[in-house]
Amino acid sequence: MEAIQTPSVVLVLADSNFMNLCKDPVDYINRLRQVLAARAERMACVFSLFTVSGKYGLSNLDRSLNVIDIDDKNKTAFGQTLENASMLFEELVVISNTPDDPYMSMVREVGTSTSKILTQYKYERKKD
C-alpha cells in the first residue's frame, strides 16, 4: 500500500529590506527550501512555498514562489488581508532579525489568531 502524502502550504514573509540586508538572500532561500523539504519528507507531506506580494514578499528573489496578494499600505490593512488569506496556508515562516517590527508583529498576531504554525528564522547580515 502506498503512503498518502498530505499537502501543506507554507507562507514565507521577510523583513522589508531582507534582500539588501541578508548576506546572500538567494542562497538563504535555497537553504530554507532544503530545510522545509527535509521536514516535509519526515512528516510524509508535500509542501508548497508561497510568499506575499509587496515589500514583505520574496518573489523578487525567487520567481518560482506562488504569490498571495497582500495590501501592505499600512499595518492594519496588511494584517486584515493576511488574515483573509489565512485559509490558503497552514504555516507561516517569518524571516526577520527585527523582533519589534510592527508588520512582523502583525504576522505573528495573525498566526496566533488563526491557529497557524509559526516559525521565525534570523539571517546573517551583510558586513559593512
C-alpha atoms as an extended CHARMM CRD file, in Angstrom:
* protein
*
       128  EXT
         1         1  MET       CA              0.0000000000        0.0000000000        0.0000000000  PROA      1               0.0000000000
         2         2  GLU       CA              1.3520000000        3.4020000000       -0.9820000000  PROA      2               0.0000000000
         3         3  ALA       CA              1.5820000000        6.1350000000        1.6730000000  PROA      3               0.0000000000
         4         4  ILE       CA             -0.7310000000        9.0850000000        1.2110000000  PROA      4               0.0000000000
         5         5  GLN       CA              1.0790000000       12.3990000000        1.3360000000  PROA      5               0.0000000000
         6         6  THR       CA             -0.7330000000       15.3560000000        2.8440000000  PROA      6               0.0000000000
         7         7  PRO       CA             -0.3030000000       18.6960000000        1.0720000000  PROA      7               0.0000000000
         8         8  SER       CA              0.9750000000       21.6160000000        3.1320000000  PROA      8               0.0000000000
         9         9  VAL       CA              1.2740000000       25.2580000000        2.1260000000  PROA      9               0.0000000000
        10        10  VAL       CA              3.9650000000       27.3400000000        3.8270000000  PROA      10              0.0000000000
        11        11  LEU       CA              3.7120000000       31.1330000000        3.5370000000  PROA      11              0.0000000000
        12        12  VAL       CA              7.1030000000       32.8540000000        3.8160000000  PROA      12              0.0000000000
        13        13  LEU       CA              7.4680000000       36.5360000000        4.6950000000  PROA      13              0.0000000000
        14        14  ALA       CA             10.6480000000       38.5210000000        5.3570000000  PROA      14              0.0000000000
        15        15  ASP       CA             11.8750000000       41.8590000000        6.6360000000  PROA      15              0.0000000000
        16        16  SER       CA             11.0450000000       44.6190000000        4.1730000000  PROA      16              0.0000000000
        17        17  ASN       CA             14.7450000000       45.0920000000        3.4060000000  PROA      17              0.0000000000
        18        18  PHE       CA             15.7720000000       41.4210000000        3.5770000000  PROA      18              0.0000000000
        19        19  MET       CA             17.1470000000       41.4390000000        0.0270000000  PROA      19              0.0000000000
        20        20  ASN       CA             19.5910000000       44.2460000000        0.8470000000  PROA      20              0.0000000000
        21        21  LEU       CA             20.4730000000       43.2280000000        4.4130000000  PROA      21              0.0000000000
        22        22  CYS       CA             20.9510000000       39.4710000000        4.1000000000  PROA      22              0.0000000000
        23        23  LYS       CA             24.4900000000       38.2720000000        3.3130000000  PROA      23              0.0000000000
        24        24  ASP       CA             23.2590000000       36.0500000000        0.4570000000  PROA      24              0.0000000000
        25        25  PRO       CA             19.4480000000       36.1490000000        0.1430000000  PROA      25              0.0000000000
        26        26  VAL       CA             19.1960000000       33.7350000000       -2.8100000000  PROA      26              0.0000000000
        27        27  ASP       CA             21.3240000000       31.1250000000       -1.0280000000  PROA      27              0.0000000000
        28        28  TYR       CA             19.2670000000       31.6780000000        2.1200000000  PROA      28              0.0000000000
        29        29  ILE       CA             16.0100000000       30.9360000000        0.2720000000  PROA      29              0.0000000000
        30        30  ASN       CA             17.5620000000       27.8280000000       -1.2980000000  PROA      30              0.0000000000
        31        31  ARG       CA             18.6990000000       26.5580000000        2.1200000000  PROA      31              0.0000000000
        32        32  LEU       CA             15.2540000000       27.3120000000        3.5750000000  PROA      32              0.0000000000
        33        33  ARG       CA             13.6900000000       25.2150000000        0.7980000000  PROA      33              0.0000000000
        34        34  GLN       CA             16.0300000000       22.3270000000        1.6610000000  PROA      34              0.0000000000
        35        35  VAL       CA             15.1940000000       22.5080000000        5.3740000000  PROA      35              0.0000000000
        36        36  LEU       CA             11.4550000000       22.6040000000        4.6980000000  PROA      36              0.0000000000
        37        37  ALA       CA             11.7000000000       19.7860000000        2.1370000000  PROA      37              0.0000000000
        38        38  ALA       CA             13.5760000000       17.5600000000        4.5900000000  PROA      38              0.0000000000
        39        39  ARG       CA             10.9970000000       18.2720000000        7.2820000000  PROA      39              0.0000000000
        40        40  ALA       CA              8.1270000000       17.5780000000        4.8700000000  PROA      40              0.0000000000
        41        41  GLU       CA              9.7210000000       14.2680000000        3.9070000000  PROA      41              0.0000000000
        42        42  ARG       CA              9.9630000000       13.2230000000        7.5760000000  PROA      42              0.0000000000
        43        43  MET       CA              6.3050000000       14.1850000000        8.0590000000  PROA      43              0.0000000000
        44        44  ALA       CA              5.2070000000       12.4270000000        4.8430000000  PROA      44              0.0000000000
        45        45  CYS       CA              3.7300000000       15.5570000000        3.3420000000  PROA      45              0.0000000000
        46        46  VAL       CA              4.1950000000       17.5410000000        0.1760000000  PROA      46              0.0000000000
        47        47  PHE       CA              4.7870000000       21.2260000000        0.7360000000  PROA      47              0.0000000000
        48        48  SER       CA              4.3710000000       24.2700000000       -1.4540000000  PROA      48              0.0000000000
        49        49  LEU       CA              6.0550000000       27.5730000000       -0.7550000000  PROA      49              0.0000000000
        50        50  PHE       CA              4.0750000000       30.7570000000       -1.1120000000  PROA      50              0.0000000000
        51        51  THR       CA              5.0010000000       34.3400000000       -0.3680000000  PROA      51              0.0000000000
        52        52  VAL       CA              3.1500000000       37.6450000000       -0.3060000000  PROA      52              0.0000000000
        53        53  SER       CA              3.1790000000       40.4890000000       -2.7690000000  PROA      53              0.0000000000
        54        54  GLY       CA              4.9690000000       43.7090000000       -1.9150000000  PROA      54              0.0000000000
        55        55  LYS       CA              7.9500000000       44.5310000000        0.2360000000  PROA      55              0.0000000000
        56        56  TYR       CA              7.4810000000       41.6380000000        2.7050000000  PROA      56              0.0000000000
        57        57  GLY       CA              7.4400000000       39.0140000000       -0.0230000000  PROA      57              0.0000000000
        58        58  LEU       CA             10.2660000000       37.1090000000       -1.6930000000  PROA      58              0.0000000000
        59        59  SER       CA              9.0540000000       36.7990000000       -5.2720000000  PROA      59              0.0000000000
        60        60  ASN       CA             11.7280000000       39.2560000000       -6.4420000000  PROA      60              0.0000000000
        61        61  LEU       CA             14.3520000000       36.7120000000       -5.2600000000  PROA      61              0.0000000000
        62        62  ASP       CA             12.5810000000       33.5380000000       -6.3760000000  PROA      62              0.0000000000
        63        63  ARG       CA             10.1320000000       33.7790000000       -9.2620000000  PROA      63              0.0000000000
        64        64  SER       CA              9.0100000000       30.1900000000       -8.7140000000  PROA      64              0.0000000000
        65        65  LEU       CA              7.1910000000       31.1340000000       -5.4950000000  PROA      65              0.0000000000
        66        66  ASN       CA              3.4250000000       31.4140000000       -5.6460000000  PROA      66              0.0000000000
        67        67  VAL       CA              2.2870000000       34.8700000000       -4.5450000000  PROA      67              0.0000000000
        68        68  ILE       CA             -0.6910000000       35.8420000000       -2.3900000000  PROA      68              0.0000000000
        69        69  ASP       CA             -1.7350000000       39.4600000000       -2.9170000000  PROA      69              0.0000000000
        70        70  ILE       CA             -1.4730000000       41.3850000000        0.3440000000  PROA      70              0.0000000000
        71        71  ASP       CA             -2.1660000000       45.0700000000        0.9400000000  PROA      71              0.0000000000
        72        72  ASP       CA              0.8750000000       46.4670000000        2.7740000000  PROA      72              0.0000000000
        73        73  LYS       CA             -0.0540000000       50.1770000000        2.7030000000  PROA      73              0.0000000000
        74        74  ASN       CA             -0.4460000000       50.1290000000        6.4650000000  PROA      74              0.0000000000
        75        75  LYS       CA             -0.1930000000       47.6140000000        9.2690000000  PROA      75              0.0000000000
        76        76  THR       CA             -3.9600000000       47.2530000000        9.7360000000  PROA      76              0.0000000000
        77        77  ALA       CA             -4.6600000000       46.5630000000        6.0570000000  PROA      77              0.0000000000
        78        78  PHE       CA             -1.6940000000       44.1980000000        5.9750000000  PROA      78              0.0000000000
        79        79  GLY       CA             -2.9940000000       42.2010000000        8.9200000000  PROA      79              0.0000000000
        80        80  GLN       CA             -6.5550000000       42.1120000000        7.6210000000  PROA      80              0.0000000000
        81        81  THR       CA             -5.6450000000       40.9100000000        4.1240000000  PROA      81              0.0000000000
        82        82  LEU       CA             -3.2350000000       38.3490000000        5.5950000000  PROA      82              0.0000000000
        83        83  GLU       CA             -5.9750000000       37.0710000000        7.9010000000  PROA      83              0.0000000000
        84        84  ASN       CA             -8.4290000000       36.9320000000        4.9970000000  PROA      84              0.0000000000
        85        85  ALA       CA             -5.9170000000       34.8220000000        3.0490000000  PROA      85              0.0000000000
        86        86  SER       CA             -5.2260000000       32.5090000000        6.0060000000  PROA      86              0.0000000000
        87        87  MET       CA             -7.3580000000       29.7080000000        4.5680000000  PROA      87              0.0000000000
        88        88  LEU       CA             -4.7810000000       29.3710000000        1.7780000000  PROA      88              0.0000000000
        89        89  PHE       CA             -1.8760000000       28.2530000000        4.0120000000  PROA      89              0.0000000000
        90        90  GLU       CA             -1.1690000000       26.0170000000        7.0110000000  PROA      90              0.0000000000
        91        91  GLU       CA              2.0860000000       27.5110000000        8.2220000000  PROA      91              0.0000000000
        92        92  LEU       CA              3.8200000000       30.8770000000        8.4370000000  PROA      92              0.0000000000
        93        93  VAL       CA              7.5890000000       31.2980000000        8.2160000000  PROA      93              0.0000000000
        94        94  VAL       CA              8.9350000000       34.7050000000        9.1660000000  PROA      94              0.0000000000
        95        95  ILE       CA             12.4940000000       35.6790000000        8.2240000000  PROA      95              0.0000000000
        96        96  SER       CA             13.3830000000       38.6010000000       10.4340000000  PROA      96              0.0000000000
        97        97  ASN       CA             16.1720000000       39.9720000000       12.5770000000  PROA      97              0.0000000000
        98        98  THR       CA             13.8990000000       42.6730000000       13.9790000000  PROA      98              0.0000000000
        99        99  PRO       CA             11.6840000000       41.3510000000       16.7820000000  PROA      99              0.0000000000
       100       100  ASP       CA              9.7620000000       44.6080000000       17.1830000000  PROA      100             0.0000000000
       101       101  ASP       CA              8.9490000000       45.3540000000       13.5260000000  PROA      101             0.0000000000
       102       102  PRO       CA              5.2120000000       46.2390000000       13.5600000000  PROA      102             0.0000000000
       103       103  TYR       CA              4.4640000000       44.3170000000       10.3480000000  PROA      103             0.0000000000
       104       104  MET       CA              6.2510000000       41.1700000000       11.5430000000  PROA      104             0.0000000000
       105       105  SER       CA              4.4200000000       41.5170000000       14.8680000000  PROA      105             0.0000000000
       106       106  MET       CA              1.1790000000       41.6110000000       12.8800000000  PROA      106             0.0000000000
       107       107  VAL       CA              2.1840000000       38.3810000000       11.0930000000  PROA      107             0.0000000000
       108       108  ARG       CA              2.7390000000       36.7070000000       14.4630000000  PROA      108             0.0000000000
       109       109  GLU       CA             -0.6170000000       38.0390000000       15.6950000000  PROA      109             0.0000000000
       110       110  VAL       CA             -2.4370000000       36.7040000000       12.6280000000  PROA      110             0.0000000000
       111       111  GLY       CA             -0.6630000000       33.3620000000       13.0160000000  PROA      111             0.0000000000
       112       112  THR       CA             -1.8140000000       33.1050000000       16.6150000000  PROA      112             0.0000000000
       113       113  SER       CA             -5.3980000000       34.2230000000       15.9600000000  PROA      113             0.0000000000
       114       114  THR       CA             -5.8000000000       31.7970000000       13.0450000000  PROA      114             0.0000000000
       115       115  SER       CA             -4.0320000000       28.9010000000       14.8310000000  PROA      115             0.0000000000
       116       116  LYS       CA             -1.2670000000       28.5810000000       12.2380000000  PROA      116             0.0000000000
       117       117  ILE       CA              2.1110000000       27.0260000000       12.8500000000  PROA      117             0.0000000000
       118       118  LEU       CA              4.5700000000       29.9180000000       13.0700000000  PROA      118             0.0000000000
       119       119  THR       CA              8.3520000000       29.6980000000       12.7720000000  PROA      119             0.0000000000
       120       120  GLN       CA             10.7410000000       32.6420000000       12.8290000000  PROA      120             0.0000000000
       121       121  TYR       CA             14.2370000000       32.4470000000       11.3870000000  PROA      121             0.0000000000
       122       122  LYS       CA             17.0290000000       35.0030000000       11.5240000000  PROA      122             0.0000000000
       123       123  TYR       CA             19.6270000000       35.6020000000        8.8420000000  PROA      123             0.0000000000
       124       124  GLU       CA             23.2550000000       36.6090000000        8.6130000000  PROA      124             0.0000000000
       125       125  ARG       CA             23.6100000000       40.2640000000        7.6870000000  PROA      125             0.0000000000
       126       126  LYS       CA             25.9970000000       41.6540000000        5.1220000000  PROA      126             0.0000000000
       127       127  LYS       CA             29.2090000000       43.0540000000        6.5210000000  PROA      127             0.0000000000
       128       128  ASP       CA             29.5340000000       46.8170000000        6.2160000000  PROA      128             0.0000000000
